[in-house]
Amino acid sequence: MKHEEEKPQILHATNHYLYYPDEEGVPSYLAYGFRPIFLLLAPYLVISMILWGFVWSGVLNIPFMDNILIWHVYEMLFGILTAGILAFLTTGLPELFPGFVPLIGKKLRNVVILWVLGRVSFWFIDVTGVYVAAFFNLAMLGYLIWFARPAVLDKLQRHASLGYTMVAIFIIEAWFFAAMAGLAQTDPMDILKLALGSHIILILLALRRVNMEAVNELMEDKGIDDVYVSRPPLTNLAVFTIGLFSIVEFLYPANSALGWLGLAAGASVLAITNDYILKDKFILNQPYVIYLSLIYVLIAAGYALMGWAILDNKIENVSHFRHFITSGGYGLAYLMVMIIIGWIHTGRHLTSNIYTHLMVGLIVIATLMRGLIPFFEQHAQTLYLLSSIIWAVPFIIYAKVFFGFLMAPRADGIKG
């Protein structure tokens, strides 16, 4: 009887892997796209953030980096984004499009090496030059767009918004490198602020898919007889207001209308959490619903606080409040994707425990410490350093909990 109950679940899971390549000798860490990326991304985030904290607080100096702020912002945006896109697409597209061949083995290894070369070339951009960094980083994102072309070419256009947003991000990144090379007269930091808006839009679009999988998986495991549906109108409104805020900030950063747009963007992002209010069942007390909803809360707080700072004529506080979006929403979104995929796509049930609580809680604490510096300016240097260390700790915990899963075959015996 037990065998009969498990059989449908296994058949449903193997349906995602019907086109799994028949490649011999593939190690477990190259058996699916998310595995090598998460193995590299966690320590990369720890090193980058702690290094940044020591540099920005004045404890450490890096002589081969002329513009440490540009390095930090670019790596925390594009460096993380390309890794996240690779993990998300190579894991999700084989499920979304029947017949899509998963990326594994040698091909996957080569793409991961390209990502690593992109990171090294940008870390040493003052030594190797802008064009080398531009080549490796644009090649990486360009490949991912090519990999995701079924989403754009899909006749039903079900996931085309992901592809179109990636194309826009590619154009912005090329523009950034043109500015760094002196081929464009735009301030690179202004381009990176515009890039943040496009990245948040991509994250919101991706979270619609992640929520659908994670929340429904959770309810199925808990025996909750209801269905979670992520409603497009709420996400689309948030996408529109964030896009409008980003464009106006780039063109008219001193215009007071930007303050109202910030408040509107915050309200529209926060409205997405209404999706968690189901008709028949109450799920707002479920850990993963709380985790995921915090992403929207932090992003909403960032835009609203920036809007408030602009209306209050305290423009100098905008960069601090922006960290609710970057350190908070952006960071927590990647952490949650790594956790959810780390459970589900290694053949395990979605599980919450002291480790997941601690990881999410520390991201929130680090965000509050960094984002609220304007109210505690006398402790700014200490808060810079401590917030970066606390923010990095969840990814150390992630390595402890999930690296064993990522290095081993799936627990349910399915390929991938």
N, C-alpha and C positions, 0 to 999 in steps of 0.2 A: 504493500500500500504506500509506503514511504517512497519507493522508487517511482510509482505512478505520479505522486504529487510533485516530485522534483523534475520529472521529465519535461513538462511544458516549459518550465523556466529555462532549462538548458537549451532546448530547441530555440526558444526566443533569443537567447544570447548568441547562439551560433549563427543565427540569421545575419548578424552584423559582420560575420567573418567568412562568409561563403566564398569571397574572392581573395582570401588571405594568400599571399604569394607562397609558392612551394620552394622555398629557399633553404638549403641545408646549412646546419651549423650556426644558426642565428642565436647569439647569446640573449639571455632574457632582457638585458638592459637595452637591446636594440630590437626587441620584439614588437614594439609599437611606439608611435611618435612621441607620446608624452613621457616615456620612461627616461631617455637620456637627457631631455630638457629639464625635467624636474630634478634629476640628479646633479645637474650643473647649476641650475638657477638658484636653488636654495643657498649653496655656499657663495655663489656670486653676489647675491643680495646682501648676505652677511658681511662679506669683505668690503663691498662698495659702500654700504651705509655706515659701517663703523669707521672706515677710512675717511669718509666725508665728515663725520662728526668730529674726528680729531683735527682735521684740517680747518674746518669752519670755526671751531672753538679756539683756534690758535695754538693747539698743542703740537701740530705736525705741519711740515712744509714739504710739498712735492716739487722739486726743482724742474722736472721736465714737463710740467703743465703750466702754461702761461695763464690760461683762463679756467680756473678750477670750477667756477660756477657754471660755465657752459658745459663742461665735462659732466658735472653732477646731473644737471637737468636733462641733457641729451641721453645719458645712460639710463637714468630712471624712467625716461619716456621710451625712446626708440630701442634702447638695449633690452629692456624688459619686454616691450611690446612684441618685437619679432620672435622672441622665445615663446611668449604666450600664444601668439597667433599660430606658430608652428605646432605647439602642443594641442591647441584647440582644434585646428583644422584637420590635423592628421588623426585625431581621435574621433572628431565629430562627423567629418564628411563621409567616411565609409558607412556610417549609420544613416545619414540623411539621404544619400544617393545610392541606391542599389546598383551594384556593378563597379563601384569605385574601389580601386585597388589600394589597400593600405600601404603606407611607406614604412619599410622595415629594412633591417640588415645594412648592407653596404651603402645603399642609396640614402638611408636615414643617417648613417654615420657621416657621409659627405656633406649633407645639409647642416648637420650639427657643427662640423668643422668650419663651415662657412660662417656660421653664427659666431663661433669663437674667434675667427680671424677678424670679424667685424668689431668685436669688443677690443681685441688687442690693438688693432689699427687706430681705433679712436682714443684709447688710453694713451697711445704714443703719437698722436696726431701732430704734435709739434716737432717730432723727430722724423716721421715718415712722410708727412705732408697730407694735405686735405684730400687730394685726389685718390690716394690709396684707401683712405678711410671711406670716402664716398663710394668707390668701386665695390668694396666688400659689403658695405651696409645696404646700398641700393640693390646690389645683386641678390642679397638675401631676401629683402622685401619683394623684389620683382619676382623671384622664384615662387614665393608664397602666393602671390597674386595669380601666377600661372597655374599653380597647384589647385587654387580655389576656383578656377574658371567654370567648373560645372555649376557653381552657385549663381554665377552671373548669366550663364547661357541657359539655365533652366527655363523652360517655356512657361512654367507656372510662376516663376519669379518669387519662389517661397523664401529664399534666403539671399536674394540678390543684393539687398541692402548691405550685407556684410562685404561683398565684393566691391561695390561702388565706394564704400567708405575706405576700404584698403587702398583703392586707386587714389583717392583724395589724399590719404596719408602719404603715399609714395610721392605724389607731386609736392607736398609740403616738405618732405625730407629732402628731395632734390633741390628745392628752393633754399633750404637751410644750408646745404653744402655749397651752393652757388654763392650765397652770402658769405660763408666762411672763406671761400676762395677769392672773394673780391669781385665776382662776376655779377653780383646783385648788390644794390645799395641798401637793402633792408637790414635792420639790426637783427642779428641771429636770435637774440633773446626774444624779440617780438614774434619771430616765426615760431619759436618753441612754445610760446604762450598760445598761439593759434593752434599749434599741433596738439596741445593738451586737450583743447575742446574736441578735436577730431578723435582723439584717443578715448575720451570719455563717451563719446557717441558710440564708438565701436564696442566699448565695454558694455554699455546699456543694451545694445543689440545682441551681444553675445550672452548677457545675463538672462535675457528672455529664454534662450535655449537651455541654459544651465538650470534656471529655476524650474522649468518644465520637467527636466529629467530628475533633478535632486528632490524637489518637493513631492512629486508623485511617487518616486521611489521610496521616500520616507513614509508617506501615508500607506503605501502598500505593505511595507514592513511592519508598521504599527497597527495594521488592520483597520485603518480609517476609511470608511466607505464614502469617499468623495473624490472629486477631480479638481486639481489646480490648473487654471488656465491663465497664462500671461496675456493680458489684453493689449493688442497693438496700439490702440488710441492713446493710452497713457504713456507708453514708451515713445510714441511718435511726437507727442506734445513736448516731452522732455528733450528729445533730440532737436526739435525745432528751436526751443528757447535757448538751449546750450549753444547751438550753432549760431544763433543771432547774437548772443552775448559775446561769443568769441570773435565774430566779425567786427562788431561795433568796438570791442576793446582794442582790436588791431588798428582800426581806422580812426577812432575818436576816443582814446583812452581817458581823456579828461572830461568827457561829456557826462553831465549828471544823469542823462537818460540811462547810462550804463548801470547806475545804481538800481534803478527800477527793474532793469532786465535781469540783474543778479538776483533780486528778490523773486522775480517770476520764474527764473530757472530753478531756484531752490524749491519753490512751491511745487513746480511740475515734477521734479525728481522725487520729492517726498510723496507725491500723489500715487506713484507706482506701488507703494506699499499697500495700497487698497486692494491689490490683487490677492493679498494673503488673507483677506476677510472672505471666507467661503460662505456659501448659502446655508449649509447644513451643519458643518463641523467647525470647531474652534481650533486653529492650529498655531496661533500666535505664541503659544507657550512651548512650542517645539524648538529645540536648540538650533537646528539648521535654518529654520524660518527666522529666528532671531539673528543668527549670524548674517544671513543674506540680506535681511532688512536693514542691518546696520550699514551696509555698503551705501544704500540709498540715503540713509539718514546723514552719514558723514559727507557725501557729495552735496546733498541739499544744504547742509550747514555751511559748507565752504562757499557756495554761490551766494547764499543769503547774507553771510557775514561780509563777503566782499562787496555786495551791493550796499549794505549798511555803512561800511567804511567809506565808500565813494560818496554816498549821500551826506555823510557826516564830515566830509572834506578831510578825511584822514587816509589819503592815498597810500601813505607809507605803510599802513597796516594790511594792505591788500595782499602783498606777497606772503605775509604770515598766515592770513586766513586761507590762502590758496592751498596750504598744506592739509587742510581738512579734506580737500579733493585728492591731493597727490599721496601724502603719507597715509591718509585715512581711507577714503573710498577706493582709490587706485590700488593701494597696497593690499587692502583687505579683499578686493575682488580677485587679485591674483592668488592670494593665499587660499581663498575659498575654492577656486577652480582647482588648485593643486591638491587640496584636501579631498574634495568630492571625487575627482578623477582618481586620486590615489586609493580611495576605497572601492568605488564601483568598478573601475576598469582594471583592477587587479583581481576581480572575482570575489569581492567581499561586500558585505552589507554596509550601508551608510551608518557610521557609528559616531556618537558623540561621547566624550569622556573628559576627564580632567585636563588632558592635553589639548583637546580642541577648544575647551573653554578658555584655557590659559593663553593659547595662541591668539584668539580673537580679542580677549581682554587686553593683552599687552599692546596690540596694534592700536586699540582705542586709547589707552593710556598714553602711548607715545605721541599719538596725534594731538591729544589735548595739551600735552606738554609743549609741543612744537607750535601748534596753532594759536595758543593763548599767550605767547611770549609778549605781545603788546601790553598785557595787563600785569606782567611781572618783568619789566625790562631790566631791573636791577640784578636779576638772576639769569639774564639772557644766555651768557656763555655756558653756564652750567646746564641750562635747559637744552641748548643745542647738542651738547655732548651726551647727556643722559637720554634724551629722546631718541637719538640715533642708535644707541646701544640697546635700549628697550625695544625699539622697532625691529632690530635684527634678531632678537632672542626667539621669536616665534618660528623663524626659519631654521634656527638651530634645533628647536624642538621637532620641527617637521622632519629634519634629517634623522633624528632619533627614532621617530615613530614609523616613517614611511620608507626609508631607504632599503630596509630589508624586503619590503613588498616589491619595490621597483626593481630589485636585483634578482628576484625569483620569478618562476613561472606563475601564471594565474592560479589562484587557490581552487578554482572550479574546473581546472584542467583544459579550459578553452585556449586556443591560440591567441597570442596578442598581449 
